[in-house]
Amino acid sequence: RAFSEALPWAPVPENLTNNIVGPYVGDAGFDPAGFAKNKRLLPWYREAELAHGRVCMLAVLGYTVQTSGAKWEPFITRYPTDSADPLKAATQVPIIGWLQILTVIALSELWRYENVISKYSEGVQPGDLGWNVDAPTGSKRPKWFGPTFTAKYSPEEWSNMKLREIKHCRLAMVGFFFMVLTNASTGVGPSLIPSFTQSEFQSSVGDFIPKGL
């Protein structure tokens, strides 16, 4: 019996291919909770993984922008907000700002359900938003309502691009969790940009060597 690539001592979970460039790119046979037993929900699970991973990639970038001191006020409000603490900054967003955010999310999710999730049976792939109109998917694709772009890839290159995306998605989900945890416990927002300032305990607090010795 074949064994999982992710867990070499365990057999390949039911309904998984254990092929990282197979139908579900990034499938390394990791399913300790047994979600894959319900084959009908596998496309939805992949959709959820990609959606959460993409949001977390943006969130990690957002943390870095917030802690760097960059200022951008997109909300329709006359009450400016600013904080280098990302969690605190979220509480400073006015109600009208949150309404704008929730409206955009709701409309985007409605479009995704109508054009992607409900079309799995017609061949639409999970997570395919139709942004790259020349992507070699070999299946039916949704029509994105906004701007699109064109980038030609071979099927092998396209599989590698999807593998890179799912790896970055998974890393971003774990990374964002620990960024929030660090921010909540220390009050300081972590960043992708390294800080080279000395910690307080590393700085000199006085010269205790008698002069002239």
RAPEWO-V627308 format. One record per backbone hydrogen bond with DSSP energy under -1.0 kcal/mol. NH is the residue of the N-H (numbers start at 1). CO is the residue of the C=O. E is the energy in kcal/mol with one decimal. If there is no record, write none. Layout:
NH;CO;E / NH;CO;E
//
This chain:
4;10;-3.0 / 6;28;-2.5 / 10;7;-2.5 / 12;2;-1.6 / 16;13;-1.7 / 22;19;-2.0 / 26;20;-2.7 / 27;24;-1.6 / 34;31;-1.4 / 37;34;-1.3 / 38;35;-1.5 / 39;37;-1.2 / 41;38;-1.3 / 42;39;-1.1 / 45;41;-2.5 / 46;42;-2.3 / 47;43;-2.4 / 48;44;-2.5 / 49;45;-2.4 / 50;46;-2.5 / 51;47;-2.6 / 52;48;-2.6 / 53;49;-2.3 / 54;50;-2.7 / 55;51;-2.0 / 56;52;-2.3 / 57;53;-2.1 / 58;54;-1.9 / 59;55;-2.3 / 60;56;-2.7 / 61;57;-1.8 / 62;58;-2.6 / 63;59;-2.6 / 64;60;-1.7 / 65;61;-2.4 / 66;62;-2.8 / 67;63;-2.6 / 68;64;-1.3 / 70;65;-1.4 / 77;75;-1.7 / 89;85;-2.7 / 90;86;-1.6 / 98;94;-2.1 / 99;95;-2.4 / 100;96;-1.7 / 101;97;-2.3 / 102;98;-2.9 / 103;99;-2.1 / 104;100;-2.3 / 105;101;-2.4 / 106;102;-2.6 / 107;103;-2.5 / 108;104;-2.2 / 109;105;-2.7 / 110;106;-2.2 / 111;107;-2.2 / 112;108;-2.4 / 113;109;-2.4 / 114;110;-2.4 / 115;111;-2.3 / 116;112;-2.1 / 117;112;-1.9 / 118;113;-2.4 / 119;116;-1.5 / 120;117;-1.1 / 122;119;-1.1 / 123;120;-1.8 / 124;119;-1.8 / 128;125;-1.9 / 133;149;-1.6 / 135;132;-1.6 / 137;135;-2.2 / 149;131;-2.4 / 158;154;-2.7 / 159;155;-2.0 / 160;156;-2.0 / 161;157;-2.2 / 162;158;-2.2 / 163;159;-2.1 / 164;160;-2.4 / 165;161;-2.1 / 166;162;-2.4 / 167;163;-2.0 / 168;164;-2.4 / 169;165;-2.7 / 170;166;-2.2 / 171;167;-2.3 / 172;168;-2.6 / 173;169;-2.1 / 174;170;-1.8 / 175;171;-3.0 / 176;172;-3.1 / 177;173;-1.6 / 178;174;-1.8 / 179;175;-2.0 / 180;176;-2.5 / 181;177;-2.1 / 182;178;-2.5 / 183;179;-2.5 / 184;180;-2.8 / 185;181;-1.8 / 186;182;-2.0 / 187;183;-2.3 / 202;199;-1.2 / 213;210;-1.2
//
